[in-house]
Amino acid sequence: MRPQLRLKDLNETHLPISDAAQLLGVSTASIRNWIKTGYLNQTGVGFISRESFECFQNEVAGQEKLTQRANKSLKDSHDHRELQTRFQEMIKASDLDTEQVGGQYETSLSNAYRNKEGIYYTRPDIAESFFQYLSGSHAEDRSDLTFCDPCCGSGNFLLAAIEQGFAPAQLYGFDTDPVAIAMTRKRIFEKTGYDSPNIQCADFLEQSLQPAQPGFDVIFTNPPWGKKISKAEKQKYAMHFGAGKCSDTSALFFFACLARLNQSGHLGFLLPDAFFNVASFEDARKAALTREIKAFMDFGKPFKGLLTKARGIVLQNQEPSENTSITCEALEQRRSRTQDSFRQNPKSIFNFTCSQEAAAVIEHLYMREHLALADRAKYGLGIVTGNNRKFCRASSQAGYMPVYKGSDIHEETLKEPSTFIPDDLSLYQQVAPVELFQAKEKLIYRFISSDLVFYHDTEQTFFLNSVNMLVLHENFPISAKQLSQILNSNVMNWLFQTLFGTHKVLRSDIETLPIHVSYFDQRAEFDESSYLDHLGLEQTADGSYKVKV
């Protein structure tokens, strides 16, 4: 192990980038970004000047808190070994409420640690809601069924399984946190008098790599969301479990659990909403659609301090029957959807909060002749300065140029610029190819938005990273102006919101939207009413759409 590095121990006038990173507790990538943005002076390949480092350390890092932004794990870190030891001693005390101790332990974990490990314990009421979707023989006598939670935390799914008639000896739980395992074992013992050897401090993914591992009849879990593991580990698990392009730990657990699920067994997962609509989870959604999906559930935002929504899926490990009906529980209503209605979505998106009628309109829009933007345009991100406070000014001055923000973008116009940055593009952390900014015409659009807001730009404008752009290939059959009118239309906005339900306008989503270019075959100008006629749709009183009969 390398000894702790101190600046006073170094006599050189030139400091290796790796040493600077260690001294500040950040990655070498952060150091290189600070070189690029002018905070540190590079004196050679792999070196910076000691003088610029000391100036940065004393005058910049403390005031602007850049090191915390570059390495969030330092922001609210804690000594996890000490915390584990303290809580393990508390759990041994027979006069303490173990469930209450579990809550205290969870709140004692720093946000940085929870984010790194993907730890968010499941509320008991959420755990209980999964059991209503057990069907067939699993809905009746459960005493002989095996139940597993591969990421058991403090044991809420396992305790709910006992309440639902599963025998304590048939419960299996795994977690890499010894405190969580100690809490779960004690809670089961307090409830049943059974000290289970099947609740183990072990990595379920690693264990599942080994041959001849037992299967389970029911697996319900809340896996780690976005746990930080190495790229090599992700590739290893993805290859072994057949996860395709899925690399998030929640998806890797999903595929590992499918591999350990008995025939006709039930699988239930509590997942981030990205699993249901983001392109990187497409292979997991396709795998789910090869089984019979019983239910989707929307739990809103149940985790304090986490903006991500939580949603549930329950499926049975058998081929779906014809016209399989899925129960879709939104926050305020329950609907049914056919399983086929999700297969027909682009990227097999699980937009389960929309009705079967809305799904029929989506299918109709994709059945009509259209083009997609995939491979028909070039895309670029707005300028990432690396330090807006340093570079951005509120008024124009010599050597500065105007840049636009997302809030400046409107369908027909741009607001007057309120931000100006130095016109030397080499100063910034990330800049798209200049020829895209300088294209004769391009579409620029808000990136952080639940609506599609595109502006047809012919003035070669520059903008910050709350705005993105696309430049059409020359052979695209309609003009950039006409494309902006289609993308800004009410029906296209409805489609975008109903299908993707996100607050970001992602390139992968734009590229799948159906562009009905034939509308302009007989028309030079765009009109919303005639566009609906062309599509064979009419608007309903609630702002939705239906297919004309």
N, C-alpha and C positions, 0 to 999 in steps of 0.2 A: 504493500500500500504506500502510495506517495505521501511524504510528510506534508503537513499544512504549509503552504507557501505564503511568505510575507514579503511585502515590497521592500522593506528595509534590508532584507537579506540579499537583494539583487543590486550589484554595483554597476551593471551595464547601462549605457545611455539608450540602448535599443532593447525593447522588451518583446519576446516572442508572443505572438497572438494567443497561443495556448496558455501561456502563463497569465496573460492579462485576463483571459476568460476565467481561469481558476481564481484569481484574486478577487474578481467581481462576482463570482458564483453564477456565471451565465455561460451560454454556449459560445463556441467560436463564431457561429453564424451571427450572433448578436454583435460581437466585436467587429466583424466585417461590415455589418450594416452601419455601425457608428463611424467607421472609417469612411464609408460611402457618403454619409450625411454630414461629414465634416467635423465630427466631434473628436476624432482621433487622427493623428498623422501617421501614415504608413511610410516607413523608411527603407523598406526592402521587402523581398518576398518573405512573407510570414512574420514580419516585424513591424512594431510601431515605436514611436519615440517615447521615451520614459517621461519627458517633460509634458507631452500632450496627455499622457495617461494620468499623471498626477493632477494636472489641471482639471481633467474630466472627473476624476474621483472626488476632488475636493470642492469643485465649484458647480458641477452639473448634475452628477448622479444623485446626490443627496437632495437637491432642490427639485429636480424634475422627476425623480423617482423612476428613472429609466430602467434601472436594474430590476426593479420589481416587475415592470411591464415585460421585460425581456424574459424573465424567469419567474413565473407566477408561483412556482413551488416554494419560493423563499418568502412570499408575502405573509402567509399565516401558518408557516410550518410549525410542527411540534415534535417532541421526542416521542416517537410512537412506541418504542420499546418500554420506556418508562410508563407510558399510559397503559400499555397492555399489562404490565406487571401489577400496576395499581388496581386495575379492574378485575384481574384474575383473583387477587386477594379478596376483593369485595364479593365476588361471586361465591367464593368458598364460605363466606359467612352465612349461616343457616337462617338468620333472622331478617334477611333482606329480601325485598320483593325483586325477583330476578327480572321480570318484565320491565320494572321501573329502572333497574340498573342498566338494562339494555338500551333504554331511551337515553339515559345519561351518557352512556358510552358513545352512542351515535352523535349526540350533540357536542361531545368533546373532540370529535375528529375535526381537524381543520378542513376548511374548504379545499385547500390545495391537496391534502391527502385524499379526500373523498373524490376529487376530480381525477387524480392520478390513478386511483384504484377503481373508479366507477361505482362507488358505494352509495346506495340510497335504499334504506331498508323499507320494505313493503308494509303499508298500514294493514292492520288485521282485517278491516272491513273489505279492503281490496282483495286480499288473499282469499277471503271467504267467498267472494263473488264468482270465482273461477269454477267452483265445484258444482254450480247449478247446470253446467253444460256437460257433465259426465252423462253418457247415454248408454243404452243397452244394458248389459249385465253390470257395467260399472256404475249404473245409477241405483243399483239395488244393494245386495250384500257386498260390502267392500272389505270384509275382515281378512280375506285371503289374498287381496291385491297388494302388490308392492307399490310403494309411493316414494318418489325421490325428489328432493330439491337440491340440485347440484351447486347452488350458490345460496346457502340457507340463511346466512346472516344470523339474526337473533332467533330465527325459527318460526316466524309467523305462519308460513305455508304449512310447516309440519304440525304445528299446534292446531291449525284449522283442519288438517287431515284427520287428526284424532277425533275432533268434534264431528267429523263427517263419517265416522265409522271405520277408519283404517286402524288396524292393530298396531300398537307401538313397536312390536318386534318386526313389523313389515315396513317400517319407515327407514329411509336412507337419506342422509344429509352430508353435504361436503362444503367446505369453505377453507380458504387459505389463512384466515384470521383465527388464531387460537382462542382469542377472547370470545368471538362469535360462537365457536364450537362449544366452549365451556358453558356459555349462557344457554344455548339450545339444549344441550344434554341435561342441564339442571332443570330447565323448564319442563322438559318431557318427564323427568323423574318426579318433579313436584306434582305433576298432573296425574301420572299413571303409576308411579312407584317402580317404573322400569328404567334401569340405567343402560341405555342403548349403546352397544359397541358399533352400531352402524352409522353413528354421527361422527364423522372423521375430519380431522384437519388435513386436507389433501386438495390438490389441484385436479378438478374434474377433467379438464382438458387433457392434462398430462396422463392421468389415469386411463382415459378413454383411448389413448394411443396404443395401449398395451393390448395384446390379443386376448380373446376369450373373456371379455368383461361381461358381467351380468346385465340383462335387460330389465326394464321396469314397465309396469302396467300403466302408471300415471306419473308424469313428470310436470310439475308446476314450479315455476321459478321466476325470479327477477334477476337476470344476469347483470354482470358489470357493464355499464354503458361507457363505451369509449375508453376502457382501461388502457393505460400506456404500457404496451409491450413492444418488443423489438420487431422490426420488419421481417427478420428471419423467422421469428416465432410465428408471426401471422401467416407467412407463406407455408410454414410447416403444417400448421393446423388446417389451413385452407385446402392444401393438397390432400391431406389425409382424410378429411371429412367431406371432400367434394364440394367445398363452399364457393367454387368459382372465383369471381372477382370480389366477393364479400370479405372484408378484412377487419371490420369493427368487431370487438370482442363479443358484443351481444349477438351478432350474426354467427360468429364462430361457435358460441355455445348453442345456438339454435340448431346448427348442423350436427354438432356432437350429440345433442339430445335426440335428434331424429335417429341417429345411428344406434342409440341405446334404448329406443322405444320399442316395446313388444308389438307384434302384430295386433291390430285393433286397439292398441293403447291410446291414451289421450295425452296430448302435450299442450300446456298452457304457458304463455310467456307474457310478462309485463315488459314493455319495450318503449324506447323513445319514439316519438312520432315520425322521425326520419325513416325508421324501418318500413313504414307504410307508404311513403311517397318519394323517397330520394333514390336517384338512379343507382347509387353504390350498393343498395340492398336488393336490386332487382332479382338476382339469382336466388336469394332467400325467399322472396315472394313467389317466384316460379316453383320452387321446391314445395312451398306450402300448398300451392294450387294443385299439386299432384295427389294430395290427401284430401280428406273430407273436412272442410273447415266448418266448425260448429258456430263460432261467434267471434265478433269483433266488439271491443268495448273501449269507450273513451272515458278516461278518468280526469281529464282536465290537467291541472298542474298541481299534483298532490305533494310535491317535495319542496320544502321550504328552501328558498335561496336558489332554486333551479327553475329557469324559465321554460325549459323544455316540457312539452306535454307528455303524458304517459298514456299508453294505449295497450290493450290486451288482445291476444289472439288465442283461441282454443281450437285445436284440430284433433281429428282421430286418424290413426295410422291405417287407413284403408282407402281404396280408390273411391273417389266421389261418385255418387249415383247421378243419374241423369236429372238435370234441373235441381241440383242440391240447393236448398234454401239456407242462407246464413242469417242468423240473428245479428243485427247491427244496433248496438246500444250507444246512442249519442248521449250527451249530458242531460237532455230534456225529453228525449223520445226514443222509442224502440221501433226499428223498421226491419224488414226482410229484404234481402237481395239474393239473386241467383249467383252461384259461383261463376257461371259463364260471364256475367257482367263485368267481373274483374279481369278475367283472362283477355277480354277484348280491349282493355285499356292499354295505352302506350306504357311500356315498361312494367306492365302488370300491376299498376298502382292500386292500392287498397283505399280508395276514396269512399270509405263505408259510411261517412256521415251524410252522404247525399242519397236521395230516394231512388227507387227503381225507375221512376219516370225520368228523373234527371239522367240516370245512366243510359236510358234509351235515347235521349237527345245526344249524349256524347257519342254513342255508337253510330247514330245517324250522321253526325258531322264527320266522323272518320270513314264512313262508308261512301260518302260522296267523293268524287274525283278531286284530288288535291295534291299539292306538293308539300314537302317538309323542308325546313331550312338546313337540315344536316347536310354537310358537304357542299352547300351552296352559298356560303358566306364566310368571310374572315371576321374574327372577333378580337376585341381588345379590351383590357381593363383600364380604368382611369389611373392617374398618376398616384403612386404611393410615395409620399414625401419622406416618410420615416420619422418626421418630427414636424407636425403642422404648426406647433407653437413657434418654432424657430423660423420657418420659411413663409408662413402665410401672413399677409397684411390685409387690412380692411380698405385700403385705398391704393390707387395706382401711384407708382413712382418710377424713376429711371431704372431701366434694367429689369423691370418686372412685367409680367404678362397676366391677363385675366384668366381665371379658371372657374369652371362652373361646378356646382354641387348638385346632388340629387334633388333638393328642394327647389332648384332653379329651373328644372326641366318641366315643361308643360307640353301638351299635345301640339299646340299651334304656335308656341312662342317660348323664348327663353327670358327669364328675368334678367334685369341688369346685373352684371357680375358684382359680387360683394367681396370677392377673395382674389388676391393677387400674389403670385409667387415669382421668384427669380427665373428668368427665361433660360438659364443654363440647366438643361435637362440632365446633365451628368451628375448633378448634386443629389438626385433622388434615389430612393431605395429600389423603386420599380417603375419603369416607363415602357408602355407598349411601343411597337415599331412606329416611328414618326410618320411613315407613309400612311398609316391608318388614320392618324389625326388629320393629316393633310389631304385626305381623299377628296375628290371633287364633290362627292356627296356620301353621307353616311347616316345611319340611324344611331342616335344616342338615347339611352334609356336609364331610368332609375333602377338601381340595383337592389336597394333595401326598400321593398314596396310589396304590398299585397295586390296592387293593381298593375296593369301594363300601362306604362306611360312612355311613349316613344316620340322623339322629335326628329324631323327630317332636317339635317344640318348640311348646309352648303357653304359655310363660312370658315371651315377648317378650325373649329373651336377645340380648345384643350379643356380638360376637366379632371377633377379628383376622383378617388376610387369609390365614391358613392354613385358614380355614373359609369356605365359600360357602353360599348359601341359595337356595331356590326357594319361591315361593308359587303354589299352583295357582289357575287361574281357577275361578270359582264353578260353572261348568257341567261341570267334569270329573266323569266318572261314578263314580269311587271316591274315598274320603276320602284325606287326606294320610297318615293312619296306615296305611291299606291300601297306598298307594303305597310307603311306606317299607319295608313287609314284602316287597313284590315286589323292590324294588331291593336289599335286603339279602340276598335269598335266595342259596343256594349256586349255583344254576344261572345266575342273573343275573350273579353275580360271575365265574363261569366264562366266560360269554359276553363280558363286558367285557374280561377279561384275554386271552382267545383272539383276540378281534377287534381290539382297540386296542393291547394290549401296552405301555401307557404307565405312567408313575408320576405322572401328573396326571389328575384327574377334570375333564375339560373340559366346558363347557356344550354345545358342538357334538356331543360324543360322547353325553352323557346324552340329548340331544334325539332321537337316532336309535335308542335302545334300544326293543325291542318290549315294550309294556306290555299284557299279556293281561288286560284288565279283566274279561272274562267269567268269570274264575275265581271272582269274588265274587258272581256272580248267584245261586248256590245256597248260598253259605257266608258266614258272618259273621266267622269267624276264619281265620287263615292257618296252613297246615301244609305243610311242605316235601314230604312224601311225596305228599299229595293234589295239590299243585301240579304235581309231575312227572307224575302220572297225567293231570291235565288237559292237560298239554302233549304227552302221548304219548311221554315219554322215560323212560329208566331209567339209573341211574348205573352206571358200570363200575368194575372193581376198582382202576383207576389214578386214580380221581377224575374221570374225564371222563364223557361221556354218549353214549348212542346212541339212535337212534329205535326205538321198539318195533315189532316185526314184527306 
